[in-house]
Amino acid sequence: MSQESKEMSAVAVLFQKAHAKAALLERVEEQFVTLSSQRSKLQDELRSLQSEINEELNRLIEPAQSLSSRRPTMQAMAA
């Protein structure tokens, strides 16, 4: 094999490695986009669940607060 053939072969190997790395980078980027989308969806679902929890807790707490605010008035009326 001539010196020129060896150099061309070495250059071809480098281009193959570069192509493989570029392809890998593209796959990682696609995975990143997919994961980012999934993360956004999960955040939205968590926000929705948090809102539902807050609404339920408010529903449970409000009657108790109104009862405790009425208690001194009822005690004054009984006296």
PDB file as gemmi writes it, atoms N, CA and C in Angstrom:
CRYST1    1.000    1.000    1.000  90.00  90.00  90.00 P 1                      
ATOM      1  N   MET A   1       0.850  -1.168   0.000  1.00  0.00           N  
ATOM      2  CA  MET A   1       0.000   0.000   0.000  1.00  0.00           C  
ATOM      3  C   MET A   1       0.898   1.235   0.000  1.00  0.00           C  
ATOM      4  N   SER A   2       0.597   2.171  -0.827  1.00  0.00           N  
ATOM      5  CA  SER A   2       1.418   3.373  -0.929  1.00  0.00           C  
ATOM      6  C   SER A   2       1.125   4.295   0.246  1.00  0.00           C  
ATOM      7  N   GLN A   3       1.993   5.234   0.431  1.00  0.00           N  
ATOM      8  CA  GLN A   3       1.839   6.213   1.506  1.00  0.00           C  
ATOM      9  C   GLN A   3       0.537   7.008   1.311  1.00  0.00           C  
ATOM     10  N   GLU A   4       0.245   7.354   0.092  1.00  0.00           N  
ATOM     11  CA  GLU A   4      -0.974   8.117  -0.211  1.00  0.00           C  
ATOM     12  C   GLU A   4      -2.222   7.310   0.123  1.00  0.00           C  
ATOM     13  N   SER A   5      -2.217   6.022  -0.156  1.00  0.00           N  
ATOM     14  CA  SER A   5      -3.349   5.148   0.156  1.00  0.00           C  
ATOM     15  C   SER A   5      -3.548   5.043   1.657  1.00  0.00           C  
ATOM     16  N   LYS A   6      -2.453   4.956   2.393  1.00  0.00           N  
ATOM     17  CA  LYS A   6      -2.542   4.883   3.858  1.00  0.00           C  
ATOM     18  C   LYS A   6      -3.146   6.166   4.426  1.00  0.00           C  
ATOM     19  N   GLU A   7      -2.722   7.307   3.885  1.00  0.00           N  
ATOM     20  CA  GLU A   7      -3.254   8.588   4.359  1.00  0.00           C  
ATOM     21  C   GLU A   7      -4.738   8.714   4.037  1.00  0.00           C  
ATOM     22  N   MET A   8      -5.123   8.283   2.834  1.00  0.00           N  
ATOM     23  CA  MET A   8      -6.531   8.336   2.449  1.00  0.00           C  
ATOM     24  C   MET A   8      -7.356   7.416   3.335  1.00  0.00           C  
ATOM     25  N   SER A   9      -6.796   6.269   3.663  1.00  0.00           N  
ATOM     26  CA  SER A   9      -7.480   5.319   4.526  1.00  0.00           C  
ATOM     27  C   SER A   9      -7.658   5.908   5.925  1.00  0.00           C  
ATOM     28  N   ALA A  10      -6.639   6.580   6.432  1.00  0.00           N  
ATOM     29  CA  ALA A  10      -6.712   7.205   7.751  1.00  0.00           C  
ATOM     30  C   ALA A  10      -7.763   8.324   7.750  1.00  0.00           C  
ATOM     31  N   VAL A  11      -7.793   9.090   6.675  1.00  0.00           N  
ATOM     32  CA  VAL A  11      -8.781  10.161   6.564  1.00  0.00           C  
ATOM     33  C   VAL A  11     -10.192   9.567   6.502  1.00  0.00           C  
ATOM     34  N   ALA A  12     -10.368   8.480   5.777  1.00  0.00           N  
ATOM     35  CA  ALA A  12     -11.671   7.828   5.676  1.00  0.00           C  
ATOM     36  C   ALA A  12     -12.133   7.345   7.051  1.00  0.00           C  
ATOM     37  N   VAL A  13     -11.210   6.797   7.831  1.00  0.00           N  
ATOM     38  CA  VAL A  13     -11.541   6.340   9.189  1.00  0.00           C  
ATOM     39  C   VAL A  13     -11.984   7.522  10.045  1.00  0.00           C  
ATOM     40  N   LEU A  14     -11.286   8.632   9.933  1.00  0.00           N  
ATOM     41  CA  LEU A  14     -11.663   9.824  10.705  1.00  0.00           C  
ATOM     42  C   LEU A  14     -13.058  10.318  10.316  1.00  0.00           C  
ATOM     43  N   PHE A  15     -13.353  10.321   9.020  1.00  0.00           N  
ATOM     44  CA  PHE A  15     -14.683  10.745   8.575  1.00  0.00           C  
ATOM     45  C   PHE A  15     -15.760   9.777   9.064  1.00  0.00           C  
ATOM     46  N   GLN A  16     -15.468   8.494   9.098  1.00  0.00           N  
ATOM     47  CA  GLN A  16     -16.434   7.509   9.607  1.00  0.00           C  
ATOM     48  C   GLN A  16     -16.700   7.756  11.091  1.00  0.00           C  
ATOM     49  N   LYS A  17     -15.628   8.026  11.840  1.00  0.00           N  
ATOM     50  CA  LYS A  17     -15.790   8.313  13.271  1.00  0.00           C  
ATOM     51  C   LYS A  17     -16.614   9.583  13.462  1.00  0.00           C  
ATOM     52  N   ALA A  18     -16.308  10.614  12.670  1.00  0.00           N  
ATOM     53  CA  ALA A  18     -17.043  11.876  12.782  1.00  0.00           C  
ATOM     54  C   ALA A  18     -18.517  11.667  12.439  1.00  0.00           C  
ATOM     55  N   HIS A  19     -18.787  10.888  11.407  1.00  0.00           N  
ATOM     56  CA  HIS A  19     -20.166  10.608  11.019  1.00  0.00           C  
ATOM     57  C   HIS A  19     -20.891   9.857  12.137  1.00  0.00           C  
ATOM     58  N   ALA A  20     -20.231   8.886  12.730  1.00  0.00           N  
ATOM     59  CA  ALA A  20     -20.846   8.115  13.814  1.00  0.00           C  
ATOM     60  C   ALA A  20     -21.162   9.023  15.005  1.00  0.00           C  
ATOM     61  N   LYS A  21     -20.236   9.933  15.334  1.00  0.00           N  
ATOM     62  CA  LYS A  21     -20.467  10.854  16.459  1.00  0.00           C  
ATOM     63  C   LYS A  21     -21.605  11.827  16.136  1.00  0.00           C  
ATOM     64  N   ALA A  22     -21.667  12.296  14.902  1.00  0.00           N  
ATOM     65  CA  ALA A  22     -22.743  13.204  14.499  1.00  0.00           C  
ATOM     66  C   ALA A  22     -24.097  12.498  14.574  1.00  0.00           C  
ATOM     67  N   ALA A  23     -24.139  11.237  14.156  1.00  0.00           N  
ATOM     68  CA  ALA A  23     -25.383  10.460  14.225  1.00  0.00           C  
ATOM     69  C   ALA A  23     -25.789  10.247  15.679  1.00  0.00           C  
ATOM     70  N   LEU A  24     -24.813   9.962  16.526  1.00  0.00           N  
ATOM     71  CA  LEU A  24     -25.089   9.776  17.952  1.00  0.00           C  
ATOM     72  C   LEU A  24     -25.607  11.070  18.562  1.00  0.00           C  
ATOM     73  N   LEU A  25     -24.991  12.173  18.204  1.00  0.00           N  
ATOM     74  CA  LEU A  25     -25.431  13.474  18.710  1.00  0.00           C  
ATOM     75  C   LEU A  25     -26.872  13.753  18.298  1.00  0.00           C  
ATOM     76  N   GLU A  26     -27.217  13.415  17.077  1.00  0.00           N  
ATOM     77  CA  GLU A  26     -28.582  13.620  16.600  1.00  0.00           C  
ATOM     78  C   GLU A  26     -29.573  12.767  17.388  1.00  0.00           C  
ATOM     79  N   ARG A  27     -29.224  11.528  17.672  1.00  0.00           N  
ATOM     80  CA  ARG A  27     -30.119  10.659  18.462  1.00  0.00           C  
ATOM     81  C   ARG A  27     -30.277  11.200  19.878  1.00  0.00           C  
ATOM     82  N   VAL A  28     -29.183  11.666  20.468  1.00  0.00           N  
ATOM     83  CA  VAL A  28     -29.259  12.224  21.824  1.00  0.00           C  
ATOM     84  C   VAL A  28     -30.148  13.464  21.829  1.00  0.00           C  
ATOM     85  N   GLU A  29     -30.014  14.303  20.808  1.00  0.00           N  
ATOM     86  CA  GLU A  29     -30.848  15.502  20.698  1.00  0.00           C  
ATOM     87  C   GLU A  29     -32.323  15.117  20.592  1.00  0.00           C  
ATOM     88  N   GLU A  30     -32.642  14.101  19.809  1.00  0.00           N  
ATOM     89  CA  GLU A  30     -34.031  13.639  19.687  1.00  0.00           C  
ATOM     90  C   GLU A  30     -34.552  13.139  21.030  1.00  0.00           C  
ATOM     91  N   GLN A  31     -33.711  12.398  21.753  1.00  0.00           N  
ATOM     92  CA  GLN A  31     -34.105  11.904  23.070  1.00  0.00           C  
ATOM     93  C   GLN A  31     -34.328  13.067  24.030  1.00  0.00           C  
ATOM     94  N   PHE A  32     -33.474  14.074  23.935  1.00  0.00           N  
ATOM     95  CA  PHE A  32     -33.606  15.245  24.790  1.00  0.00           C  
ATOM     96  C   PHE A  32     -34.933  15.955  24.533  1.00  0.00           C  
ATOM     97  N   VAL A  33     -35.284  16.117  23.269  1.00  0.00           N  
ATOM     98  CA  VAL A  33     -36.554  16.774  22.918  1.00  0.00           C  
ATOM     99  C   VAL A  33     -37.723  15.968  23.469  1.00  0.00           C  
ATOM    100  N   THR A  34     -37.651  14.644  23.326  1.00  0.00           N  
ATOM    101  CA  THR A  34     -38.715  13.777  23.838  1.00  0.00           C  
ATOM    102  C   THR A  34     -38.827  13.894  25.353  1.00  0.00           C  
ATOM    103  N   LEU A  35     -37.682  13.851  26.044  1.00  0.00           N  
ATOM    104  CA  LEU A  35     -37.702  13.962  27.503  1.00  0.00           C  
ATOM    105  C   LEU A  35     -38.195  15.330  27.953  1.00  0.00           C  
ATOM    106  N   SER A  36     -37.812  16.363  27.247  1.00  0.00           N  
ATOM    107  CA  SER A  36     -38.261  17.711  27.588  1.00  0.00           C  
ATOM    108  C   SER A  36     -39.778  17.819  27.443  1.00  0.00           C  
ATOM    109  N   SER A  37     -40.311  17.225  26.397  1.00  0.00           N  
ATOM    110  CA  SER A  37     -41.763  17.226  26.190  1.00  0.00           C  
ATOM    111  C   SER A  37     -42.471  16.456  27.304  1.00  0.00           C  
ATOM    112  N   GLN A  38     -41.923  15.301  27.653  1.00  0.00           N  
ATOM    113  CA  GLN A  38     -42.508  14.504  28.733  1.00  0.00           C  
ATOM    114  C   GLN A  38     -42.463  15.267  30.051  1.00  0.00           C  
ATOM    115  N   ARG A  39     -41.362  15.982  30.286  1.00  0.00           N  
ATOM    116  CA  ARG A  39     -41.220  16.761  31.514  1.00  0.00           C  
ATOM    117  C   ARG A  39     -42.290  17.843  31.574  1.00  0.00           C  
ATOM    118  N   SER A  40     -42.510  18.529  30.470  1.00  0.00           N  
ATOM    119  CA  SER A  40     -43.542  19.579  30.429  1.00  0.00           C  
ATOM    120  C   SER A  40     -44.923  19.005  30.711  1.00  0.00           C  
ATOM    121  N   LYS A  41     -45.223  17.860  30.115  1.00  0.00           N  
ATOM    122  CA  LYS A  41     -46.524  17.227  30.343  1.00  0.00           C  
ATOM    123  C   LYS A  41     -46.690  16.838  31.809  1.00  0.00           C  
ATOM    124  N   LEU A  42     -45.641  16.274  32.396  1.00  0.00           N  
ATOM    125  CA  LEU A  42     -45.707  15.890  33.809  1.00  0.00           C  
ATOM    126  C   LEU A  42     -45.878  17.102  34.705  1.00  0.00           C  
ATOM    127  N   GLN A  43     -45.190  18.194  34.390  1.00  0.00           N  
ATOM    128  CA  GLN A  43     -45.357  19.413  35.176  1.00  0.00           C  
ATOM    129  C   GLN A  43     -46.800  19.909  35.102  1.00  0.00           C  
ATOM    130  N   ASP A  44     -47.375  19.883  33.924  1.00  0.00           N  
ATOM    131  CA  ASP A  44     -48.768  20.308  33.773  1.00  0.00           C  
ATOM    132  C   ASP A  44     -49.698  19.417  34.585  1.00  0.00           C  
ATOM    133  N   GLU A  45     -49.462  18.108  34.542  1.00  0.00           N  
ATOM    134  CA  GLU A  45     -50.293  17.181  35.312  1.00  0.00           C  
ATOM    135  C   GLU A  45     -50.148  17.437  36.801  1.00  0.00           C  
ATOM    136  N   LEU A  46     -48.916  17.694  37.261  1.00  0.00           N  
ATOM    137  CA  LEU A  46     -48.699  17.977  38.680  1.00  0.00           C  
ATOM    138  C   LEU A  46     -49.392  19.275  39.093  1.00  0.00           C  
ATOM    139  N   ARG A  47     -49.322  20.286  38.247  1.00  0.00           N  
ATOM    140  CA  ARG A  47     -50.004  21.548  38.560  1.00  0.00           C  
ATOM    141  C   ARG A  47     -51.517  21.336  38.668  1.00  0.00           C  
ATOM    142  N   SER A  48     -52.044  20.527  37.775  1.00  0.00           N  
ATOM    143  CA  SER A  48     -53.473  20.239  37.798  1.00  0.00           C  
ATOM    144  C   SER A  48     -53.844  19.500  39.085  1.00  0.00           C  
ATOM    145  N   LEU A  49     -53.044  18.510  39.446  1.00  0.00           N  
ATOM    146  CA  LEU A  49     -53.305  17.764  40.678  1.00  0.00           C  
ATOM    147  C   LEU A  49     -53.168  18.668  41.907  1.00  0.00           C  
ATOM    148  N   GLN A  50     -52.177  19.543  41.880  1.00  0.00           N  
ATOM    149  CA  GLN A  50     -52.000  20.472  42.994  1.00  0.00           C  
ATOM    150  C   GLN A  50     -53.226  21.370  43.132  1.00  0.00           C  
ATOM    151  N   SER A  51     -53.741  21.823  42.019  1.00  0.00           N  
ATOM    152  CA  SER A  51     -54.938  22.661  42.032  1.00  0.00           C  
ATOM    153  C   SER A  51     -56.133  21.893  42.603  1.00  0.00           C  
ATOM    154  N   GLU A  52     -56.293  20.657  42.180  1.00  0.00           N  
ATOM    155  CA  GLU A  52     -57.394  19.836  42.702  1.00  0.00           C  
ATOM    156  C   GLU A  52     -57.256  19.618  44.205  1.00  0.00           C  
ATOM    157  N   ILE A  53     -56.029  19.362  44.649  1.00  0.00           N  
ATOM    158  CA  ILE A  53     -55.786  19.165  46.087  1.00  0.00           C  
ATOM    159  C   ILE A  53     -56.119  20.440  46.847  1.00  0.00           C  
ATOM    160  N   ASN A  54     -55.670  21.584  46.326  1.00  0.00           N  
ATOM    161  CA  ASN A  54     -55.962  22.858  46.987  1.00  0.00           C  
ATOM    162  C   ASN A  54     -57.459  23.118  47.062  1.00  0.00           C  
ATOM    163  N   GLU A  55     -58.169  22.845  45.985  1.00  0.00           N  
ATOM    164  CA  GLU A  55     -59.621  23.039  45.984  1.00  0.00           C  
ATOM    165  C   GLU A  55     -60.292  22.140  47.019  1.00  0.00           C  
ATOM    166  N   GLU A  56     -59.859  20.904  47.090  1.00  0.00           N  
ATOM    167  CA  GLU A  56     -60.449  19.969  48.053  1.00  0.00           C  
ATOM    168  C   GLU A  56     -60.161  20.402  49.486  1.00  0.00           C  
ATOM    169  N   LEU A  57     -58.919  20.811  49.737  1.00  0.00           N  
ATOM    170  CA  LEU A  57     -58.578  21.272  51.081  1.00  0.00           C  
ATOM    171  C   LEU A  57     -59.370  22.531  51.445  1.00  0.00           C  
ATOM    172  N   ASN A  58     -59.515  23.439  50.510  1.00  0.00           N  
ATOM    173  CA  ASN A  58     -60.312  24.641  50.775  1.00  0.00           C  
ATOM    174  C   ASN A  58     -61.763  24.286  51.054  1.00  0.00           C  
ATOM    175  N   ARG A  59     -62.273  23.321  50.324  1.00  0.00           N  
ATOM    176  CA  ARG A  59     -63.647  22.878  50.547  1.00  0.00           C  
ATOM    177  C   ARG A  59     -63.811  22.314  51.955  1.00  0.00           C  
ATOM    178  N   LEU A  60     -62.788  21.598  52.431  1.00  0.00           N  
ATOM    179  CA  LEU A  60     -62.856  21.014  53.766  1.00  0.00           C  
ATOM    180  C   LEU A  60     -62.609  22.036  54.870  1.00  0.00           C  
ATOM    181  N   ILE A  61     -61.760  23.002  54.592  1.00  0.00           N  
ATOM    182  CA  ILE A  61     -61.367  23.970  55.623  1.00  0.00           C  
ATOM    183  C   ILE A  61     -62.402  25.074  55.801  1.00  0.00           C  
ATOM    184  N   GLU A  62     -63.022  25.540  54.726  1.00  0.00           N  
ATOM    185  CA  GLU A  62     -63.938  26.674  54.807  1.00  0.00           C  
ATOM    186  C   GLU A  62     -65.109  26.445  55.764  1.00  0.00           C  
ATOM    187  N   PRO A  63     -65.767  25.297  55.740  1.00  0.00           N  
ATOM    188  CA  PRO A  63     -66.851  25.103  56.718  1.00  0.00           C  
ATOM    189  C   PRO A  63     -66.343  25.137  58.166  1.00  0.00           C  
ATOM    190  N   ALA A  64     -65.177  24.601  58.383  1.00  0.00           N  
ATOM    191  CA  ALA A  64     -64.629  24.599  59.736  1.00  0.00           C  
ATOM    192  C   ALA A  64     -64.296  26.021  60.176  1.00  0.00           C  
ATOM    193  N   GLN A  65     -63.794  26.830  59.269  1.00  0.00           N  
ATOM    194  CA  GLN A  65     -63.477  28.215  59.617  1.00  0.00           C  
ATOM    195  C   GLN A  65     -64.745  29.010  59.911  1.00  0.00           C  
ATOM    196  N   SER A  66     -65.783  28.783  59.147  1.00  0.00           N  
ATOM    197  CA  SER A  66     -67.020  29.533  59.386  1.00  0.00           C  
ATOM    198  C   SER A  66     -67.650  29.110  60.709  1.00  0.00           C  
ATOM    199  N   LEU A  67     -67.534  27.843  61.073  1.00  0.00           N  
ATOM    200  CA  LEU A  67     -68.058  27.387  62.360  1.00  0.00           C  
ATOM    201  C   LEU A  67     -67.283  28.012  63.509  1.00  0.00           C  
ATOM    202  N   SER A  68     -65.974  28.050  63.402  1.00  0.00           N  
ATOM    203  CA  SER A  68     -65.174  28.601  64.497  1.00  0.00           C  
ATOM    204  C   SER A  68     -65.369  30.112  64.609  1.00  0.00           C  
ATOM    205  N   SER A  69     -65.652  30.782  63.514  1.00  0.00           N  
ATOM    206  CA  SER A  69     -65.889  32.233  63.588  1.00  0.00           C  
ATOM    207  C   SER A  69     -67.269  32.529  64.185  1.00  0.00           C  
ATOM    208  N   ARG A  70     -68.209  31.604  64.066  1.00  0.00           N  
ATOM    209  CA  ARG A  70     -69.550  31.789  64.627  1.00  0.00           C  
ATOM    210  C   ARG A  70     -69.618  31.444  66.111  1.00  0.00           C  
ATOM    211  N   ARG A  71     -68.703  30.634  66.578  1.00  0.00           N  
ATOM    212  CA  ARG A  71     -68.769  30.142  67.958  1.00  0.00           C  
ATOM    213  C   ARG A  71     -68.828  31.273  68.980  1.00  0.00           C  
ATOM    214  N   PRO A  72     -67.967  32.305  68.907  1.00  0.00           N  
ATOM    215  CA  PRO A  72     -68.090  33.374  69.930  1.00  0.00           C  
ATOM    216  C   PRO A  72     -69.443  34.070  69.873  1.00  0.00           C  
ATOM    217  N   THR A  73     -70.022  34.223  68.711  1.00  0.00           N  
ATOM    218  CA  THR A  73     -71.320  34.857  68.589  1.00  0.00           C  
ATOM    219  C   THR A  73     -72.392  33.999  69.265  1.00  0.00           C  
ATOM    220  N   MET A  74     -72.340  32.705  69.060  1.00  0.00           N  
ATOM    221  CA  MET A  74     -73.317  31.792  69.668  1.00  0.00           C  
ATOM    222  C   MET A  74     -73.151  31.785  71.189  1.00  0.00           C  
ATOM    223  N   GLN A  75     -71.914  31.819  71.646  1.00  0.00           N  
ATOM    224  CA  GLN A  75     -71.684  31.829  73.100  1.00  0.00           C  
ATOM    225  C   GLN A  75     -72.215  33.132  73.719  1.00  0.00           C  
ATOM    226  N   ALA A  76     -72.037  34.238  73.009  1.00  0.00           N  
ATOM    227  CA  ALA A  76     -72.525  35.523  73.515  1.00  0.00           C  
ATOM    228  C   ALA A  76     -74.054  35.508  73.569  1.00  0.00           C  
ATOM    229  N   MET A  77     -74.683  34.873  72.583  1.00  0.00           N  
ATOM    230  CA  MET A  77     -76.132  34.809  72.543  1.00  0.00           C  
ATOM    231  C   MET A  77     -76.676  33.944  73.686  1.00  0.00           C  
ATOM    232  N   ALA A  78     -75.950  32.907  74.051  1.00  0.00           N  
ATOM    233  CA  ALA A  78     -76.398  32.019  75.102  1.00  0.00           C  
ATOM    234  C   ALA A  78     -76.250  32.643  76.475  1.00  0.00           C  
ATOM    235  N   ALA A  79     -75.369  33.591  76.605  1.00  0.00           N  
ATOM    236  CA  ALA A  79     -75.105  34.184  77.917  1.00  0.00           C  
ATOM    237  C   ALA A  79     -76.120  35.178  78.350  1.00  0.00           C  
TER     238      ALA A  79                                                      
END                                                                             
